[in-house]
Amino acid sequence: MDFVAQPSADTVAALGPAALEPLQADPTGGGIFALVVTFLLASLFYAVTLHLAATFFIGDVPSQRAAYVGPVPALVSILLGRYGVEGIGPVPAGLTFLVALVLTLVADAIAISVSYRISWRPTAILTALHLAFSVAIIIPLNNIFGFV
């Protein structure tokens, strides 16, 4: 069932092919530009949320350390992002989403450990805090701006 109103033949004849064009278009075009902008925004988001979590957990830390870590989970989550939408063979999409999430958290933990030069136990806590801060910030942003 198609609930979208289609223009009449008279409208198409009067306006030409423009009457059939969608009213909203993707401003980025969906190419490499969209991918680069998505990566940069995700890196910035992960860096900001990590800096907030690190300041909460460790105390006064330089923000450059979070800037070094931000691109790592951004890259992994972008590369594995399709797994949350589609399944792989007989594996359902929900399970592949968990695999992508775990791999992103592992990459984040390794980058945090290297950048902040901390052992694995504080790294695990900081990674969990980073996840919590990211979720606590992205849910209101999604509700305000409707990213998804």
N, C-alpha and C positions, 0 to 999 in steps of 0.2 A: 504494500500500500504506500503510495507516494503522497505525503502530506504537504509537500512544497508546491506552492502555486507556480505554475508554468505560465510564461507570457503568452498572450494570444498571438495568432498569426498576424493580426493587424499591427500589434505592438512591435513584433519582430520586423515586419516590413517597414514600419515608420522609423525605428531606431537602428535597424541594421543588425549586424552580428553582436554588437555591444549589449543588446538586450539579453543575450544568453550568457554573458560573462558573470562570474560570481561578484557579489557586492564587496566581499572581503578578500583581500589577497595577502599572501605571505610576503612581508616586506623584505625578508632576507633572501628569498628565492630558493631556500633549502639546499644550497650548494656548500662549498667549502667555507664560505663566509659564515654561514649559520653554525657550522661545526666549530670554527675558531672562536666565535663569540660565545657559544655555549661552553666551550672549554675554559675560556677566560673568566666568565661569570661564575662557573662552578668552582674554579680555583680560588677566586676571590671569596666566595661564600665559605668554602672549607677553611681558608686561611683565617677569616674573621671569627668563625665559630671555634676554631682550634685555639686562637689567641685568647678568646673569652674563657674557654675551658682551662687553658694552661694558667691564666692569671688567677682563676678561681682555685685551682689545685696546687700550683707551685708557688704562686706569688708574683712578684714583679719579674717579668721575663721580656726579652726583646721581641718585638713583633716580627723581626726578620726570620726567626726560626719557624714561625707559623707560615710565613710566605714561602719558605723552602718546602714545607710539607704539603701545602694546599694543592699543587698540581698532581700529586701522586694519587690521592683518592679520586680526584676529578677525572684523571685519565682512565683509571681502572673502572670507575662507575660508568663512564661514557662507552668504553669498549665492551663492557658486559651488560649494558643497560637493556639491550634487546632481549636478554634472557628472562627478564621479568615480564615481558609481554608475550613471548612465544615459548612454547616448550621445545625440548630437543628430543626428537624421536618419540619414544613412549613416555618420557619424563614430562610431567605436567608443568605448566608455567609457574605455579606457586612454588614448586620445589627448586626450579632453576633460579627463581628470584632469591631464594635463601642462599644458594651457592654463590650467586653474584654478590650478595650482601656480605657473606663471610669472607670472600676473597678481597672485597674492598676494605673491610675492617682489618684484615691481615696486612694488606699493603699500607694502610694508614698506620698501623702499629709499628711496622718496620721503619717507616719514614719518621715517625715520632721518636722512636728509640735512637735512631741515628742523629736526627737534628737536635734533640734536646739532651742527648748523651745521658740517658737514664736507663736503669736496669729494666728487666721485663715486667716485674710486678707493678711499679709505678706507670710503666707504659700501658699495661692493660687497663689500669684505672683511668688514665688520661684518655685512652681510646674510647672507653665506655662513656666518659664525660663528654668527649667530642661528639659521639653519636647522640647523646641526650641533648646537648646544646643545639646540634643541627636539627634534630626533630622538633625541638621546642621553638625554633625560629622559623623553620620552613612551613609548619602547619598554619600559623597566623598569616604568613606572607601568601600562602596559597589561598587562604580564605579571603584575603583582601584583593589580591590581584588575579586570582583564578589561573594559576600557571598550568594546571592540568585540566 
